[in-house]
Amino acid sequence: MPKSTGEIEVFVPKEDFKKVILDVEKYPDFLDEVKEVEVISPIEKGLVAKFRVEVAFAGTEVKTEYTLAYRVDGDLVEWSLEGSPDLTENRGSWTLSEGDDEDETRAEYEAELVTSLPIPPNIQAMFAEQALPEMLEKFRDRAEELF
């Protein structure tokens, strides 16, 4: 799948938005495709978590699981794939910066996902293009609802 990138402004401080990103066990509460998340272990400046997801798009239904390692370095949150039966790559980042004032955050999202599933590349690209804006909005809505 090609690299997905997006940016969104959120009306909460950076630290509060970062809390939403790192509270992975709550993802099923606001991301429909995420069915279950288990934090396996904290690591230095981050965590390792196992995700179970179900995605339906263009007549294709995918159920899979994967384990990601999240690392935090200041205003950068990065993740990388630790293991999955169906993914060969899942890496990305959130880069946070202050918006026009200290109660606003500009969040830049970047991710790359490579699957071994038999899904045509054009379908993968269409999914990424359509799903990304909605996913960014869900993170924004969650943060603004909580903070």
Protein Blocks (a to p, Z undefined) as FASTA:
>chain_A
ZZddddddddbdfklmmmmmmmmmlmmmmmmklmbdcdfbdcehiadddddddddeehia
cddddddddddehjaccdddfbdfkbcbdcddddddddfblkbccdddddddddfbdcdf
klmmmmmmmmmmmmmmmmmmmmmmmZZ
